[in-house]
């Protein structure tokens, strides 16, 4: 793998694969928490509307450019980043990279396209009302972080999206879409030095050689102060949904972050042998699905247990979750069980990272967060070093009664 930093400040990484398919991504450190001074949801709306035309390409050209090559173009927004990414045949990777950079440097935001896309995004927002499992998690984070920018919904609200103008979008991208806040990652079966040379030329062409300062200072949002709550909202759904959790280690909390990741996998990971799946679904049949998620941000994180069940089973689920969590907090797991959990987690990571697109997106995220990409060996060593006492300490800290909030949809 080759990593580097262009003169303009943009970081990049190139990794050779053995596939005929190539992957590339452009990640921008500019998510929902960076919307200060703009309508809520503008980061996500920007992600939608950068495809509606640039100074070099029309919307129809953008939509068909990679389709004609059998490729794909996509994007997503999180609380801390916007990511544009593409999948193409390896010989077309240069074309895909040029398109990503064009979208990031020269969007025009035509007024007619903006109005059309407002209808698309408001429909997307309203569709969440038909998906309580998704809506409850958004509402949980909104209540947990309150007025802090991390409390903003990624999609925004219908009322705020309707307020977004072309001038807002142009100012938002002018101030936030800076090379120093970007990272490009490529995974393709092309000689790494040759790919780096092509990449550096494209970066120079689209971004220039000199770092560009924002037109007005982009102030970083302060660290959030979480709110503790226990609320039940009547939604009149057939199924009861609940989220239990709170804040957790950040991206920069090192060992604590790895312990939190393994704890989440032990407690409610995707495998049927995770503690909560084994108890609530496999043993008792009280739930169709229960999962534990851990999402680290730059200055905090969210650790959450999410479940849906019949109303009659909700209290039984809560009591069982409490027993499982208390057991983890009060006594260390055996070394044998933690060893098995580590191996399972490493296996899941290895299988996931075998996908070129997953590798590419992960590389971009690492470049933005840390300025470099940890090797597979480094990651394995960090996970292998997690002890039973680390898991117990992580459970005691993250799921301490004074830190855990609960939201229920009935």
LINTA-V426440 format. One record per helix or strand. SS is the DSSP state (h for helix, s for strand). FROM is the first residue (numbers start at 1). LEN is the number of residues. If there is no record, write none. Layout:
ss->{SS,SS}
from->{FROM,FROM}
len->{LEN,LEN}
//
This chain:
ss->{s,s,s,h,h,s,s,h,h,s,s,h,s,h,h,h,h,h,h,s,h,s,s,h,h,s,s,h,h,h,h,h,s}
from->{2,11,21,32,42,53,58,59,67,72,82,90,107,111,132,149,158,166,179,182,192,230,240,255,275,287,301,311,335,356,376,388,405}
len->{4,6,8,3,11,2,1,7,3,6,8,16,1,20,14,3,4,11,3,7,16,4,9,14,9,10,9,20,19,15,9,11,5}
//
